[in-house]
Amino acid sequence: MKRLLFLIFIIFLSSCQALPQMLPQTLPMINSPVSSTDQKAFACPYPFLKEKYRLVHAVETRMAGDTRGTIIGVTVADPSTRSVSCAIMTAEGMTLFEAESSQGELKVNRALPPFDSADFAKNMIDDIKLIFFAPEGKPRIKGNLPDGAAVCRYSEENGGWIDVSFNKSGGTEIKRYSSSGILRRQIRFNKTAKNIYQRIELQAHEQFNYSLLMTLLEAQPVKSKVLQTKSLRNTQR
Amino acid sequence: MKIYRNLYIFVCIAAGVFFVFSPQIYAGTNAFEKLRKESANLKTLQANFEQKKSMKILSRPLVSEGRFYYAAPDSIRWEYVKPVRSIVIAHNNSTKRYIDSDGKMVENKMGGAQAMNIVLNEITGWINGRFVQNLSFTAVIHEGTNTMITLTPVGQGMAGFIKKIEIVLSGKAATVKSVKIIEDADSFTQINFKNVEINNTINPSVFQDVK
């Protein structure tokens, strides 16, 4: 019986070793932290919005490598106030989801299945903020990842971490890790496109992994009403 | 609820072309009967369409373009070419939806094919003059220079998605000119049809091949 248990234990261990890809990615070490003098000169990658923008993307959902469906996503994001309005619709024009987040408050105006779960709105707004807004606060660590990519690491209030990196081949990435250092989100921006938001890939590492491939359809800066009024007055003069 | 979502998609399609031929007879019975008679000889129908989606979040409408095909008794192809390519094909009691993925058309696996079949069976029944009671909408016809049919959801389920649908028919031909699907005060979809061709030959491959 003991031999059998030992055999099962060995098989279990060897089977775990045979599936390294199943292990979640964890927070990597920053190999070569730059000195405090160099840190000031170190420019953190900044793939984030600098002004209020309206973006329309075709969003392709993939699970286990298979395309599941495509929806159209509209985002209005204002980095100065960190406010977000967003909507999801079908190609046929049906509005499936509408929500807005401002000053920490989330308001869901419309949510049809499968977008009506309790966590969906919060997760979606969190993902939009992760893509378009710079992490709050200053980077805790600047340096290089083991693959040589330049990285700035930010800490989050909940104990999690955000890495914003720029690799040698010109790709920009954002990675969000949980407080225990497990990779939860990975965002890649297209390095060749003129607009960095032309093609965005978001990989979510959850109970069921999924990825979103976002292709830009429209992008336009949004002027605030005050600015618009001023510019109208100037034009009239 | 998923069924209602898929119903919506097909209501958009159905409203565009088919409701005009067979709405529920709650008002204007003679006018509906006249439309039904006019549609009796319909064998094929094809048209280009431009769809404008208006919402509070959009500063200007999101414009989509595509083409619609119908062949009696029950073949439909509803194809968007811009800005996102997608195709719904109903043929031989099978309904499939395809979407563009990296330049290839792949089948949408989000489900709902059963609901699509239910709706399409109902639509083809209407086209063929089988006027079964439709519990989803009340239809009212307004005759004028352009005839307008207003469809209002009857049940709570569809009412949560659509406030009403307005279908405008062009002149004597009684072909659809535009469809407006109103979701709420801030959100609506306007579909304008143009280059409508009736009873012109359509290659059968249109309902079989996804190119």
Interface residues (C-beta under 8 A of the other chain):
Chain A: R54 V56 A58 E60 D66 T67 R68 G69 T70 I72 V74 V76 S85 C86 A87 M89 T90 A91 E92 G93 M94 T95 L96 E98 L112 P113 P114 D116 L217 E218 Q220 V222
Chain B: M1 K2 Y4 R5 Y8 I9 C12 I13 Q51 K53 M55 I57 L58 S59 L62 S64 Y80 P83 V84 S86 I99 D100 S101 V106 N108 K109 M110 G160 F161 I181 E183 S187 T189 I191
